[in-house]
Amino acid sequence: MTKRQTISILGSTGSIGLSTVDIIQRHPNRFEVVGLTANQNLSELVRLAKALNAKYAAIGNEALYAELKEVLSGTSIIPLAGEAGICEVAEANSDIVMSAIVGAAGLKPTLQAIRRGATIALANKECLVCAGDLMLEEVNRYGSKLLPVDSEHNAIFQVFDQEHASDVERIILTASGGPFLNQTIDELTDVTPEQAVAHPNWDMGAKISVDSATMMNKGLEMIEAYYLFPVNRDQVDVIVHPQSVIHSMVEYVDGSVLAQMGTPDMRTPISYCLGWPDRLSTGAKGLDFATLADLTFVEPDYAKFRCLGLARESLINGGTMPAAMNAANEVAVDAFLNRNIGFLDIACVVEKVLEKFDMKAPQSLANVYEIDKQARIMAHEAIACL
Ligand SMILES: NC(=O)c1ccc[n+]([C@@H]2O[C@H](COP(=O)([O-])OP(=O)(O)OC[C@H]3O[C@@H](n4cnc5c(N)ncnc54)[C@H](OP(=O)(O)O)[C@@H]3O)[C@@H](O)[C@H]2O)c1
């Protein structure tokens, strides 16, 4: 019989967090929840903590601590708050930590979990983009393990022959192309946040949905892939595959291409990480090949999706650029979601900020946080000048 595993979920109230909860609830004898975190959504955090009988519930917004404490009084759930409270959940003893906070805010708690040697189911791609080399050093130092949740990286993880990595020719990330795949660049001038978050295939949080619409998401994923797999920077490619049936591929030197397929349902890659090396049932629909009319592929349009080109440049140049790009993108996406800038302005802001950064690699985590802070200030300045 498989040993019961303990798990904490950072970002439990989000899209990935809730799909993780779904898998846990399907396998009540396999998982025991230690801690859950959220940022603002107190009622959902409390509902989940009670339903899963969690030991800790942490809310990022410290102003909500008193309310959380009050609502949890009479239960055995320990309330925590602020970044320190979220880090306490990451530090609490558990076999697995689902890292599903959105953005660079996920970096610190994920590192705390790495430093106690936990297995990290990594959904938060931004932390690898900001601090990939430093994070991997910590993973090796503390004997932690990173399991990729992102569907593309999870697909590659399933078909990458780790023992013969030198036989890999390239990694091919598939991209749906997002909601604006067939629009002209002129038609993108006036798109609204509602249109940008309406992804044709995947149901995701607002920030990653906008990243998918600009294709910055695929750019972040190129950088993520470089850190997760033993390949060179120029061995990571992208192809647009609008049906999202093939989740990514690995091409080998003999011409063989191995792909992982499935319906677009994040419970599949999440369960793969939670159950690894076993497979768990998920409730995801199987593929019905007889009704799959077409599987099509097209080169990405770098002129229309400028963010993808900026990310590729950041991957090739390395240094401080990926961290700066990520921070600028977070600020620009937030401004777009708040209707302060237009959709096409996102790439302009990122480009403007990137001009100021170079190829000198960050030397420490303090250095990464400094780059992140500087890039955010510059992004706000760039927005003010639009
Ligand atoms: N959704 C997907 O299908 C998908 C697929 C692959 C990878 N990912 C990656 O997984 C991560 C999460 O994505 P998502 O779509 O699940 O995002 P989401 O739905 O927006 O959820 C984000 C989670 O993080 C919490 N959070 C937000 N800001 C925070 C902060 N400053 N400090 C602490 N917690 C914070 C939110 O709490 P509140 O609810 O209280 O605000 C929520 O629990 C992202 O890095 C994304 O790129 C997502």
PDBQT file of the ligand as one rigid body, heavy atoms in Angstrom, charges set to zero:
ROOT
HETATM    1  N1  LIG A 401      -4.047  28.146 -14.158  1.00  0.00    +0.000 N 
HETATM    2  C1  LIG A 401      -3.377  27.314 -14.920  1.00  0.00    +0.000 C 
HETATM    3  O1  LIG A 401      -3.972  26.534 -15.653  1.00  0.00    +0.000 OA
HETATM    4  C2  LIG A 401      -1.874  27.302 -14.882  1.00  0.00    +0.000 A 
HETATM    5  C3  LIG A 401      -1.181  26.425 -15.722  1.00  0.00    +0.000 A 
HETATM    6  C4  LIG A 401       0.197  26.366 -15.639  1.00  0.00    +0.000 A 
HETATM    7  C5  LIG A 401       0.890  27.169 -14.769  1.00  0.00    +0.000 A 
HETATM    8  N2  LIG A 401       0.212  28.035 -13.977  1.00  0.00    +0.000 N 
HETATM    9  C6  LIG A 401       0.969  28.906 -13.057  1.00  0.00    +0.000 C 
HETATM   10  O2  LIG A 401       0.515  28.650 -11.739  1.00  0.00    +0.000 OA
HETATM   11  C7  LIG A 401       0.550  29.858 -10.979  1.00  0.00    +0.000 C 
HETATM   12  C8  LIG A 401      -0.854  30.107 -10.436  1.00  0.00    +0.000 C 
HETATM   13  O3  LIG A 401      -1.728  30.329 -11.520  1.00  0.00    +0.000 OA
HETATM   14  P1  LIG A 401      -3.312  30.386 -11.313  1.00  0.00    +0.000 P 
HETATM   15  O4  LIG A 401      -3.887  30.455 -12.655  1.00  0.00    +0.000 OA
HETATM   16  O5  LIG A 401      -3.729  29.314 -10.375  1.00  0.00    +0.000 OA
HETATM   17  O6  LIG A 401      -3.451  31.815 -10.603  1.00  0.00    +0.000 OA
HETATM   18  P2  LIG A 401      -4.705  32.392  -9.815  1.00  0.00    +0.000 P 
HETATM   19  O7  LIG A 401      -5.947  31.665 -10.162  1.00  0.00    +0.000 OA
HETATM   20  O8  LIG A 401      -4.663  33.863 -10.010  1.00  0.00    +0.000 OA
HETATM   21  O9  LIG A 401      -4.367  32.051  -8.277  1.00  0.00    +0.000 OA
HETATM   22  C9  LIG A 401      -3.260  32.624  -7.645  1.00  0.00    +0.000 C 
HETATM   23  C10 LIG A 401      -3.147  32.157  -6.218  1.00  0.00    +0.000 C 
HETATM   24  O10 LIG A 401      -2.067  32.886  -5.584  1.00  0.00    +0.000 OA
HETATM   25  C11 LIG A 401      -2.564  33.688  -4.508  1.00  0.00    +0.000 C 
HETATM   26  N3  LIG A 401      -1.842  34.967  -4.546  1.00  0.00    +0.000 N 
HETATM   27  C12 LIG A 401      -1.956  35.953  -5.468  1.00  0.00    +0.000 A 
HETATM   28  N4  LIG A 401      -1.092  36.961  -5.192  1.00  0.00    +0.000 NA
HETATM   29  C13 LIG A 401      -0.427  36.595  -4.071  1.00  0.00    +0.000 A 
HETATM   30  C14 LIG A 401       0.569  37.214  -3.268  1.00  0.00    +0.000 A 
HETATM   31  N5  LIG A 401       1.070  38.433  -3.584  1.00  0.00    +0.000 N 
HETATM   32  N6  LIG A 401       1.011  36.562  -2.178  1.00  0.00    +0.000 NA
HETATM   33  C15 LIG A 401       0.514  35.346  -1.847  1.00  0.00    +0.000 A 
HETATM   34  N7  LIG A 401      -0.428  34.688  -2.565  1.00  0.00    +0.000 NA
HETATM   35  C16 LIG A 401      -0.886  35.312  -3.663  1.00  0.00    +0.000 A 
HETATM   36  C17 LIG A 401      -4.062  33.863  -4.788  1.00  0.00    +0.000 C 
HETATM   37  O11 LIG A 401      -4.774  34.139  -3.592  1.00  0.00    +0.000 OA
HETATM   38  P3  LIG A 401      -6.239  34.876  -3.661  1.00  0.00    +0.000 P 
HETATM   39  O12 LIG A 401      -7.164  33.919  -4.328  1.00  0.00    +0.000 OA
HETATM   40  O13 LIG A 401      -6.584  35.088  -2.236  1.00  0.00    +0.000 OA
HETATM   41  O14 LIG A 401      -6.030  36.142  -4.426  1.00  0.00    +0.000 OA
HETATM   42  C18 LIG A 401      -4.385  32.476  -5.366  1.00  0.00    +0.000 C 
HETATM   43  O15 LIG A 401      -4.466  31.529  -4.327  1.00  0.00    +0.000 OA
HETATM   44  C19 LIG A 401       1.036  30.956 -11.928  1.00  0.00    +0.000 C 
HETATM   45  O16 LIG A 401       2.417  31.117 -11.756  1.00  0.00    +0.000 OA
HETATM   46  C20 LIG A 401       0.743  30.392 -13.308  1.00  0.00    +0.000 C 
HETATM   47  O17 LIG A 401       1.616  30.874 -14.298  1.00  0.00    +0.000 OA
HETATM   48  C21 LIG A 401      -1.142  28.116 -14.012  1.00  0.00    +0.000 A 
ENDROOT
TORSDOF 0
